[in-house]
Amino acid sequence: MPKQIRIIIAGGGTGGHIFPAIAVAQAIQRLQPDAAILFVGAKGKMEMQKIPQAGFKIKGLTIAGFNRTNMFKNLTLPFKLIKSFFQVRNIFNNFKPNAVFGVGGYSSFPVLKFAQTKNIPTFIHEANAFAGKSNQWLGNNATMIFTGTNGMEKFFPAQKIKVTGNPVRQNIVNATTSKEASLLKFGLLPGRQTILIIGGSLGAASINKAIMNNLKQFAGNTMQLIWQTGTPNANVYVKAAGEYSNVYVNTFIDDMSAAYTAADIVVSRSGAMAVAEICITGKACVFVPYPYAAEDHQTYNAMQLVNEEAAYLVKDEDANVKLIPTLMSLVNDTSLVLNMQSKISKFAGIDADKLIAEEIIHTIENINA
């Protein structure tokens, strides 16, 4: 009788790590319904809430990432890392995984590193065009490395790379709600140009301030907004939008499928998963890359589309001055929007979750055979 597939999925910190991990877990379940899946993340981070909401079990580690702004906070990092390895050992002893899949984020490192010391197959997904440090450190000893883009040989051994694209949640890939019904979910009207503002799960101050300062201009141009602010300073943005009936504002949008369906144009950070989702939904977009992302990888992500005239880019430092004029140039040019939609759709990859799940299952089955 074949041995049961038992997989630990590690990583998190942001939606850009969490949601692709969920997409792959769901793909594994579709292909292998009896597979046992356990997530491991960082205590206090959003994965501890989002993973159970998706129907999966998760264990939390006492660990933190490197703090680039306050070096004193890094003094406890070695102790937290050591403690996390003991926690990982206990998790492995209890769950007994026969494969580990890491999606990046600092909580993935001790999990995959421990698995590699035990000769358990490890799989990595690198979503960004510039690989994260944890994934780079783990790459040489990984069984296989899945990447969102081509040209990742400068970070990983070429023979271990498989370009799959980035996994996107199935409810976004297979959206079934109509545009009118989606607009109603946000209390907005059909027939108006709708702009979706998303700054990532943690918000984007530069985008939020530019939008807040120009709410009157949106109202005067018969436009409407779906605005995800993130939690920092959310009360300020909610208060500012309160007098405008053409603005839906919230700290977090759970139904992103409806938000994308309702939108004509998107303003977004350019984390790898945001880019992947926007490509899948085929929306004209203005990217405002987060300037402090490691190795400026969000700019790398966006420029792949900008260079093909599939999107616009506004630098974070220029957002207050240039974002609204750039956005209005799209609002006032239907042919440009249609052209951008056509070009960005060519970058869509809809089977990444299935491709990754198949490779993981196939490798485990060969080892167990």
Backbone hydrogen bonds, N-H to C=O, Kabsch-Sander energy under -0.5 kcal/mol:
donor,donor_aa,acceptor,acceptor_aa,energy
7,I,36,A,-2.9
8,I,99,A,-2.0
9,I,38,L,-2.6
10,A,8,I,-0.5
10,A,101,F,-2.7
11,G,40,V,-1.9
12,G,104,G,-1.2
17,H,14,T,-1.4
18,I,14,T,-2.3
19,F,15,G,-2.2
21,A,17,H,-1.2
22,I,18,I,-2.2
23,A,19,F,-2.2
24,V,20,P,-2.3
25,A,21,A,-2.3
26,Q,22,I,-2.5
27,A,23,A,-1.8
28,I,24,V,-2.5
29,Q,25,A,-2.1
30,R,26,Q,-2.0
31,L,27,A,-1.9
32,Q,28,I,-3.0
35,A,32,Q,-2.3
36,A,5,I,-2.8
37,I,35,A,-0.5
38,L,7,I,-2.4
39,F,57,K,-2.5
40,V,9,I,-2.3
41,G,59,K,-2.4
43,K,61,L,-2.8
45,K,42,A,-1.9
48,M,45,K,-1.8
49,Q,46,M,-1.4
50,K,46,M,-2.7
51,I,47,E,-2.0
53,Q,49,Q,-1.5
54,A,50,K,-1.2
54,A,51,I,-0.7
55,G,52,P,-1.6
56,F,51,I,-1.8
57,K,37,I,-0.5
59,K,39,F,-2.4
61,L,41,G,-2.4
63,I,61,L,-1.3
68,R,66,F,-0.7
73,K,70,N,-1.2
74,N,71,M,-1.6
75,L,72,F,-1.6
76,T,73,K,-0.6
77,L,74,N,-1.3
80,K,76,T,-2.2
81,L,77,L,-2.7
82,I,78,P,-2.2
83,K,79,F,-2.5
84,S,80,K,-2.4
85,F,81,L,-1.6
86,F,82,I,-1.5
87,Q,83,K,-2.1
88,V,84,S,-2.8
89,R,85,F,-2.3
90,N,86,F,-1.9
91,I,87,Q,-2.1
92,F,88,V,-2.8
93,N,89,R,-2.4
94,N,90,N,-1.8
95,F,91,I,-2.9
96,K,92,F,-2.6
98,N,6,R,-2.7
99,A,6,R,-1.0
100,V,121,P,-2.2
101,F,8,I,-3.0
102,G,123,F,-3.1
103,V,10,A,-2.4
108,S,105,G,-1.9
109,F,105,G,-0.6
109,F,106,Y,-0.7
111,V,107,S,-0.6
112,L,108,S,-2.5
113,K,109,F,-2.7
114,F,110,P,-1.9
115,A,111,V,-2.0
116,Q,112,L,-2.4
117,T,113,K,-1.6
118,K,114,F,-1.0
118,K,115,A,-0.6
119,N,116,Q,-1.2
120,I,115,A,-2.6
123,F,100,V,-2.9
124,I,144,M,-2.0
125,H,102,G,-2.5
126,E,124,I,-0.5
126,E,146,F,-3.1
127,A,125,H,-0.6
136,Q,132,G,-2.2
137,W,133,K,-2.6
138,L,134,S,-1.6
139,G,135,N,-1.5
140,N,136,Q,-0.6
141,N,138,L,-0.8
142,A,139,G,-1.3
143,T,122,T,-2.8
144,M,122,T,-1.2
145,I,160,K,-3.0
146,F,124,I,-3.6
146,F,144,M,-0.5
147,T,162,K,-1.9
148,G,126,E,-2.0
154,K,151,G,-0.5
155,F,152,M,-1.8
156,F,152,M,-1.6
160,K,157,P,-1.9
161,I,157,P,-0.5
161,I,158,A,-1.2
162,K,145,I,-2.6
164,T,147,T,-2.1
164,T,162,K,-0.7
165,G,147,T,-2.1
172,I,169,R,-1.5
173,V,169,R,-2.0
174,N,170,Q,-3.1
175,A,172,I,-0.9
182,S,178,S,-2.3
183,L,179,K,-2.4
184,L,180,E,-2.0
185,K,181,A,-1.3
186,F,182,S,-0.7
186,F,183,L,-1.1
187,G,184,L,-1.6
188,L,183,L,-2.5
192,R,189,L,-0.8
193,Q,222,T,-0.7
195,I,224,Q,-2.8
196,L,265,I,-2.7
197,I,195,I,-0.5
197,I,226,I,-3.3
198,I,196,L,-0.6
198,I,267,V,-3.0
199,G,228,Q,-0.8
203,G,200,G,-1.7
208,N,204,A,-2.7
209,K,205,A,-2.6
210,A,206,S,-1.8
211,I,207,I,-2.3
212,M,208,N,-2.8
213,N,209,K,-2.2
214,N,211,I,-1.5
215,L,212,M,-1.0
218,F,214,N,-1.5
219,A,215,L,-1.9
220,G,216,K,-2.0
221,N,217,Q,-0.6
221,N,218,F,-0.9
222,T,219,A,-1.2
223,M,218,F,-1.9
224,Q,193,Q,-2.2
225,L,246,N,-2.6
226,I,195,I,-2.5
227,W,225,L,-0.5
227,W,248,Y,-3.3
228,Q,197,I,-3.0
228,Q,226,I,-0.6
229,T,227,W,-0.7
229,T,250,N,-2.4
230,G,251,T,-1.3
234,A,231,T,-2.0
236,V,233,N,-0.9
237,Y,233,N,-1.4
238,V,234,A,-2.8
239,K,235,N,-2.0
240,A,236,V,-2.0
241,A,237,Y,-2.0
242,G,238,V,-0.8
242,G,239,K,-0.6
244,Y,241,A,-2.0
245,S,243,E,-0.6
247,V,244,Y,-1.1
248,Y,225,L,-3.0
249,V,247,V,-0.5
250,N,227,W,-2.3
254,D,252,F,-0.7
256,M,254,D,-1.3
259,A,255,D,-1.6
260,Y,256,M,-2.7
261,T,257,S,-2.1
262,A,258,A,-2.4
263,A,259,A,-1.2
264,D,194,T,-3.2
265,I,194,T,-1.6
266,V,284,A,-2.5
267,V,196,L,-3.0
268,S,286,V,-2.1
269,R,198,I,-1.0
275,V,271,G,-2.4
276,A,272,A,-2.3
277,E,273,M,-2.6
278,I,274,A,-2.3
279,C,275,V,-2.3
280,I,276,A,-2.2
281,T,277,E,-2.3
282,G,278,I,-1.0
283,K,278,I,-1.5
284,A,264,D,-0.9
286,V,266,V,-2.5
287,F,285,C,-0.5
287,F,312,Y,-2.9
288,V,268,S,-2.6
293,A,290,Y,-1.3
296,D,293,A,-2.7
297,H,294,A,-1.7
299,T,296,D,-0.8
300,Y,296,D,-1.4
301,N,297,H,-2.5
302,A,298,Q,-2.2
303,M,299,T,-2.6
304,Q,300,Y,-1.1
305,L,301,N,-0.5
305,L,302,A,-1.4
306,V,302,A,-2.4
307,N,303,M,-2.5
308,E,305,L,-0.9
309,E,306,V,-1.9
310,A,305,L,-2.7
311,A,305,L,-0.5
312,Y,285,C,-2.3
314,V,287,F,-2.8
318,D,315,K,-1.3
319,A,315,K,-0.6
319,A,316,D,-1.2
321,V,318,D,-1.0
322,K,318,D,-3.5
323,L,318,D,-0.5
323,L,319,A,-1.7
324,I,319,A,-0.5
326,T,322,K,-2.2
327,L,323,L,-2.7
328,M,324,I,-2.8
329,S,325,P,-1.6
330,L,326,T,-1.0
330,L,327,L,-0.7
331,V,327,L,-2.3
332,N,328,M,-2.2
333,D,330,L,-1.8
337,V,333,D,-1.9
338,L,334,T,-2.4
339,N,335,S,-2.2
340,M,336,L,-2.4
341,Q,337,V,-2.5
342,S,338,L,-2.0
343,K,339,N,-2.0
344,I,340,M,-2.7
345,S,341,Q,-1.6
346,K,342,S,-0.6
346,K,343,K,-0.7
347,F,344,I,-1.5
348,A,345,S,-1.6
355,L,351,D,-2.6
356,I,352,A,-2.4
357,A,353,D,-2.3
358,E,354,K,-2.7
359,E,355,L,-1.9
360,I,356,I,-2.3
361,I,357,A,-2.6
362,H,358,E,-2.7
363,T,359,E,-2.2
364,I,360,I,-2.2
365,E,361,I,-2.6
366,N,362,H,-2.0
367,I,363,T,-1.9
368,N,364,I,-2.5
369,A,365,E,-1.3
